[in-house]
C-alpha cells in the first residue's frame, strides 16, 4: 500500500507514541481509507492522550462533560460513501485534511480488559471507528446508520486480520 497519506501522531502520555504503536496506527488508518475507496492523498492528525485531557477536549469542543474513548473532528461534512476529492486538497500541501482524532490510552486499556481482548485490538477498533467518523459515518441512531458503521468496522478489522478474539 502506497504511503501517500500524512499521519502525524502526537502524545501527551509518556511512552504512548512508541514507534511500533505509531506504525500500527498509521497502518490501520491507511487500511481503513483504502477500504473506503479514498484514493487521494490525505492528512489525519492523531493525538494519544489520557482520560483527563480527552475529558477537557470533549467538554471544550462538544460541551460533553465526561471522558470518552475516542473523539473525531472531521474537516468535511461527508455522508457515508461520499469521498473527499483532490479538489478538497490544501493547495500548500496537496493533501486533503480529513480531520483529527483523539484517543484516550486509558480507555484503550480499560475497554480491552472489559471486553476481554488485547489493547492492540481495541486500539485498531477505535482508530477504525474514528476514520469512519471522519468519512461521514455515524451511529447516533440504533438502526441502519449504526448497523452500517459496525459492518464497515468489522470488514476493515478483518482486512487487517484482527478478530474479536485478538
C-alpha positions in Angstrom: 0.0 0.0 0.0 1.5 3.4 -1.0 2.3 5.7 1.8 0.6 8.6 0.3 -1.1 9.8 3.4 0.4 12.1 6.0 -0.5 10.9 9.5 1.3 12.9 12.3 0.9 11.3 15.7 1.5 13.2 18.9 1.1 12.1 22.5 0.9 13.7 25.9 1.1 10.3 27.6 4.6 9.1 28.2 5.5 6.1 26.0 2.2 6.0 24.2 3.8 7.1 20.9 6.3 4.3 20.6 7.5 3.7 17.0 5.7 0.4 16.8 2.4 1.8 18.1 2.6 4.7 15.7 3.4 2.4 12.7 0.4 0.3 13.7 -2.0 3.3 13.9 -0.8 4.5 10.5 -1.4 1.0 9.0 -4.9 0.9 10.4 -5.7 4.4 9.1 -4.3 3.6 5.6 -6.2 0.3 5.5 -9.5 2.0 6.5 -9.0 4.8 3.9 -8.2 2.2 1.2 -11.2 0.1 2.2 -13.5 3.1 1.9 -12.1 3.9 -1.6 -10.2 7.1 -0.6 -7.6 7.4 -3.4 -6.4 11.0 -2.9 -3.5 11.8 -0.5 -4.9 12.8 2.9 -3.8 14.1 6.2 -5.2 12.7 9.5 -3.8 14.1 12.8 -3.8 11.8 15.8 -3.4 12.7 19.5 -2.9 10.0 22.0 -3.9 11.2 25.4 -5.3 10.2 28.8 -8.8 10.5 30.3 -8.2 13.8 31.9 -7.2 15.5 28.7 -9.8 13.9 26.5 -12.4 14.9 29.1 -11.3 18.5 28.7 -11.3 18.4 24.9 -14.8 16.8 25.0 -16.1 19.5 27.3 -14.5 22.3 25.4 -15.3 21.2 21.9 -18.6 19.2 22.3 -19.9 20.5 25.6 -19.9 16.9 26.9 -18.6 16.8 30.5 -17.0 13.4 30.6 -14.1 11.4 29.4 -14.6 9.2 26.3 -12.6 6.6 24.4 -12.2 8.5 21.0 -13.1 11.8 19.6 -13.3 12.6 15.8 -13.2 16.1 14.4 -13.9 15.8 10.6 -12.9 18.6 8.3 -15.7 18.0 5.9 -19.4 17.2 6.3 -19.4 14.0 4.3 -22.0 11.2 4.2 -21.1 7.5 4.1 -19.9 6.6 0.7 -19.2 10.3 -0.2 -15.4 10.7 -0.7 -13.2 13.7 -0.5 -11.5 14.6 -3.7 -8.3 16.1 -4.8 -10.2 19.4 -5.2 -10.5 19.4 -1.4 -6.7 19.4 -1.0 -4.8 22.1 0.7 -3.0 23.9 -2.1 0.1 24.2 0.0 0.5 20.5 0.8 -1.6 18.8 -1.8 -3.2 16.8 1.0 -6.9 16.6 1.8 -7.1 17.4 5.5 -9.7 14.8 6.7 -9.6 15.9 10.3 -8.3 15.0 13.8 -8.7 12.0 16.1 -8.1 12.0 19.8 -7.7 8.6 21.6 -7.6 8.0 25.4 -5.0 5.4 26.0 -6.6 4.9 29.5 -9.8 3.9 27.8 -8.0 1.6 25.4 -6.6 -0.3 28.3 -9.8 -0.4 30.3 -12.0 -1.4 27.4 -9.6 -4.1 26.2 -9.8 -5.6 29.7 -13.6 -5.1 29.9 -14.2 -6.8 26.5 -11.6 -9.5 27.1 -9.3 -8.7 24.1 -5.9 -7.2 23.5 -5.2 -3.5 23.7 -3.9 -3.8 20.1 -7.4 -4.9 19.0 -9.1 -2.1 21.0 -6.8 0.5 19.5 -7.4 -0.8 16.0 -11.1 -0.7 16.6 -11.1 2.9 17.9 -8.8 4.1 15.1 -11.1 2.5 12.5 -14.1 3.9 14.2 -12.6 7.4 14.1 -11.6 7.2 10.5 -15.2 6.2 9.6 -16.4 9.3 11.5 -14.0 11.4 9.5 -15.6 10.0 6.4 -19.2 10.8 7.5 -20.3 7.6 9.2 -22.3 8.0 12.4 -24.1 5.9 14.9 -26.5 8.3 16.6 -29.4 6.1 15.9 -29.7 2.4 17.0 -30.9 1.5 13.5 -29.4 1.5 10.0 -26.7 4.0 10.5 -25.2 2.2 13.4 -25.5 -1.2 11.6 -23.8 0.2 8.5 -20.9 1.7 10.6 -20.5 -1.6 12.6 -20.4 -3.6 9.4 -17.7 -1.4 7.9 -15.6 -1.5 11.1 -15.8 -5.3 11.2 -14.8 -5.5 7.5 -11.8 -3.2 8.0 -10.6 -5.1 11.1 -11.0 -8.4 9.2 -8.9 -6.9 6.4 -6.2 -6.2 9.0 -6.5 -9.8 10.3 -7.9 -8.6 13.6 -10.7 -10.7 15.1 -12.8 -10.2 18.2 -10.6 -12.8 19.9 -7.4 -10.8 19.5 
